[in-house]
Amino acid sequence: MEQTSQASESDPVAPANREKGWIPLGPYNWLTPALTLSIGIGLLAGVVVNFAFQIVSGLLGADSHGIGFQLLASVVALFLAFAVFALIQHLRYPQPFVDFDSGRLKAGRRVVPFSEISWARFEIVRLRGQRPRLTLLFGAHSGPRVIFNVSSEGRLGMSPATRELIARVILQSRIEMPVSSYDASGRFASFNFPNNLDKQMALKAVKDPAIIIEEHPIV
C-alpha cells in the first residue's frame, strides 16, 4: 500500500489510468494568439497599402477597372500567402504524441526520448482591453518541438487532463535555461534569455500560467 501511495504522489496520473502506446498530447492548436495577431496585422497592412494605392491611382487618372482588378488580385495573393504560411507553420508544429511506456515524444517523423527535451520558451500577447494570453513552447535541440496555448483572456487554454500529460513530459525532461558564452555560470540567464524557462518555471506555466504573466509584465 505504501508503494502505491508513493507512486501516485510522484506521478499526476495513477498507473491504473495510464493509456498504452502512442497517445496524442492533448487537443492541439498550432495557430497561437501570437501567430494569429501577426497574420492579422500582415493582412490588414496589405489591405491598407492596396487601398492607398487605389486612391493614388485614381487621383492620377488611372483606369478604375484596372485598379479594381489589381486590388482583387492583391487580396487573393494575401490569402494565398496566409494559406502557405499556415501550412508551413503546421508542418513546423505537427500534432505531438507521447508514449509513457518508452518515455518518448513524437512530432511528425521525429521521435526523441523525454530526456532529450532540453528547452522551453513562452510568448505573451497583450491586447488593449483584454487579458494577456500565454503560449508555451518546448522541445529538443535536435528533434521535435511543440506549442500550446496555456491561457487565453484569463482562462486556462487546456483541460486538466492535457495539463497533466504535459506536466508528466516536462517532469521527465531535461529542460534548463540556456547559457551564453559570456555568462558561463548562467547567473544572468533570465536577463539574457527573458523568454526561456527552466523546468520548474515550465511546470508553473502549465499549472498556473498567471504566475508567468505576472512575473513578466513587459516581455
C-alpha positions, 0 to 999 in steps of 0.5 A: 500500500505504501508503494502505491501511495508513493507512486501516485504522489510522484506521478499526476496520473495513477498507473491504473489510468495510464493509456498504452502506446502512442497517445496524442498530447492533448487537443492541439492548436498550432495557430497561437494568439501570437501567430494569429495577431501577426497574420492579422496585422500582415493582412490588414497592412496589405489591405491598407497599402492596396487601398492607398494605392487605389486612391493614388491611382485614381487621383492620377487618372488611372483606369478604375477597372484596372485598379479594381482588378489589381486590388482583387488580385492583391487580396487573393495573393494575401490569402494565398500567402496566409494559406502557405504560411499556415501550412508551413507553420503546421508542418513546423508544429505537427500534432505531438504524441507521447508514449509513457511506456518508452518515455518518448515524444513524437512530432511528425517523423521525429521521435526523441526520448523525454530526456532529450527535451532540453528547452522551453520558451513562452510568448505573451500577447497583450491586447488593449482591453483584454487579458494577456494570453500565454503560449508555451513552447518546448522541445529538443535541440535536435528533434521535435518541438511543440506549442500550446496555448496555456491561457487565453483572456484569463482562462486556462487554454487546456483541460486538466487532463492535457495539463497533466500529460504535459506536466508528466513530459516536462517532469521527465525532461531535461529542460534548463535555461540556456547559457551564453558564452559570456555568462558561463555560470548562467547567473544572468540567464533570465536577463539574457534569455527573458523568454526561456524557462527552466523546468520548474518555471515550465511546470508553473506555466502549465499549472498556473500560467498567471504566475508567468504573466505576472512575473513578466509584465513587459516581455 
